[in-house]
Amino acid sequence: MRRMLPAVAIFMGSFLSFGVQPMVGRTLLPAFGGTAAVWVVCLCAFQGLLLAGYWLADWIVRGDVRKKRIYLMLLVAAAIWTCAIACRRGELLAMAGGSKFPALQVLMCVVALVGAPYVLLSANASLVQSLAGGDYRLYAVSNAGSLAGLLAYPFLLEPYVAVGTQWLGFGMGIATYAGMVWGCCALSTTRRTREAGHARGDAPAKVDPRRALLWAGIPAASCFLLNALTTHVTLDVMPMPLIWTVSLALFLASYIIGFSGRGERLVRPFAWTTVAAFLLLCWVNGHDVRKISPFAAAGACGAFLFAACAFLHSWLYAVRPASEGLTRYYLLQSVGGAAGGVVASLAFPGLCKTLLEYPVALFGVGMTAMLYLAFAGGGRRWRRIARTAAPAAAFVAGTWMYAAGATRETRPVVYRGRGFFGTVEVLEAKAKSASGEGCIREFVHGTTIHGIQALLPGRHRMPTTYYTPDASGYAICGHPKYRSGAPMRVNITGLGIGVMFCYGRTNDYYRAYEISQDALRVATDTNLFTFVADCPASKEIVLGDARKGLEAELAAGVEPYDVIVVDAFTGDNLPYHLSTREAFDLYFKLLKPDGILCVNISNWHLTLEPFMRAVGEAYGIPLLGLETRDDYARLAFGAKVAFFCRRPDGLSRPPTGERVRMIDFTRFRPMADLPTDEKGSFISLIKW
């Protein structure tokens, strides 16, 4: 058992340090609109805290026993702090969100919630390895613990354990880990370990500058690649739940393999695998992602991420120092990792209007593998020529395929922007109709079209995409007040470009929430779109999270709405805080007795019919569903829309025709339990 204690302690510390990452992301998502950028920025924050943890480990190892005692006392204090956060996190998060600099605020929230505990846990791997005599294979155990903690959260903790209980469990886990570290310290007080420790403290090992550059540079490249590829996949390829977890799991698995003790022998094979994965990913990028399976595209990204990181981390293991330089080695690793994360997550998004970090990571790592194969190792001349020519040819071919995809879009881009919530573009195509000439403009977020307007004579207020009268527009057109000409109050969650505003009349009131400043800027710029400006109704647009805004309206006692349109689920991640029982409580409380709650459930990756049926049964409210097919002549997309109405007998007859059909919700088994703010998951709804 004594021999196993260091491995168990390292596994436990890593399990906690990576289990807490999705827990913090889950805690912060509601405060920042449920966007994928929250996770990427959290990842950057944890990479920075990891640097502080490795510095702490280096400081402890190069000191006397008093520093270890201080470390143990700090662990106990961190456990107490975490338990306190479990009880008061709601008050802290109430102040979050709504900032002009959300990325900076996310960083501050991570530091405030788990900064100190995470730094202490991050010292785990190098500190316990040093106490155990400097066995580098224990780093594979560390990453195995990290992987276990990462995967346990979405499948075992999130669906069944309340968030408050998760925080309490994390605090107790830190206390348990502190006991294990105390045992490791006791085992390390043998005479041989004391002498080795004093030798390290008195005469630190000299560091070769060239190797030190690799110790920092390789992790910088792998962390930059992880962050850049995660951003690309979550915004442009497959914005579905779990994708963040999958990418980080592949990253950790590559560390496990690289530090398994066979790293030196695996560098070259994984370099060749990286070149092959580079070709595959460039081929995928040469095709329209909307015309190939998103699973295939995401799989190609995952294959490249794993192969490239396995190559880099095997190389990192191959250039490791002797055990005397262990803590300095890990410290420089964390310096590089933090630098790569900051550049990918903060610098590029702040400076570039496109996802430039993705091609930089793709071609940078691809070229690194090519150069390694060309110059590492000896052999006969013809072998050296083959090692140089084959990767070079692959690199040229990949570049050609990627360039073909990059120049595919021929329509002019009249606007391009990027913010915390992703990239946005406005594309334009010339068009003509019987009444004259004009253009058609599309608003694209990532790769998802969030609205189209026909800027043609007499067509500028024509409803398009998911908002036609036989889709989301039926919530307004089918309401008895609309048919009688009575004034209506309409609330829209997710403005887009304001297509739903085309139904507004002079006696109506429209209020919309939009969390993305870039989207709001596009929707209200009359040089781009005019749905909002042309709407004759009284209108109010609020920049901010809809959940917080609706809660404030309810507290202020505003007049309820005739129609509430929830349009935050389309083709994107399901914003968890807009989908819980508490959220639907809010919607129904703000709805008049004859009001309609309209939920656009057109989603690429989630089957939302079981969720809608569960909501209807939980509240005892009749549920109606419409499904439409594409009609490009009317600029209408296929859509699935659910309508909740307490008095469905007052609605006009649902639209019929070849393009539209009713959704039979009885064919779907309802979700067993509606998710709540504290507990729940949508994993069962993923379209595997």
Secondary structure, DSSP 8 states (H G I E B T S, - for coil): -TTTHHHHHHHHHHHHHHHHHHHHHHHHGGGGTT-THHHHHHHHHHHHHHHHHHHHHHHHHTS-HHHHHHHHHHHHHHHHHHHHHHHHHHHHHTT-S--S-HHHHHHHHHHHHHHHHHHHHHTHHHHHHHHTT--TTHHHHHHHHHHHHHHHIIIIITTTS-HHHHHHHHHHHHHHHHHHHHHHHHHTTSHHHHHHHHHHHHS-----HHHHHHHHHHHHHHHHHHHHHHHHIIIII---TTHHHHHHHHHHHHHHHHTSS-HHHHHHHHHHHHHHHHHHHHHHHTS-TTSS-HHHHHHHHHHHHHHHHHHHHHHHHHT---GGGHHHHHHHHHHHHHHHHHIIIIIHHHH-SS-THHHHHHHHHHHHHHHHHHHSS---HHHHHHHHHHHHHHHHHHHHHHHHHHT---S-EEEEEEETTEEEEEEEEEEEETTEEEEEEEEEETTEEEEEEEESTTTTT---BT-STTTTTHHHHTSHHHHHT---EEEEE--TT-GGGGG--TT-EEEEEE--HHHHHHHH-TTT--HHHH--SEEEEEES-HHHHHHHHHHHT---EEEEEE---TTS---GGGSSHHHHHHHHHTEEEEEEEEEE---SSB--HHHHHHHHHHHT--EEEEEE--BGGGTB---EEEEEES-GGGS-----STTEEE--GGGS---SS---SSS---GGGB--
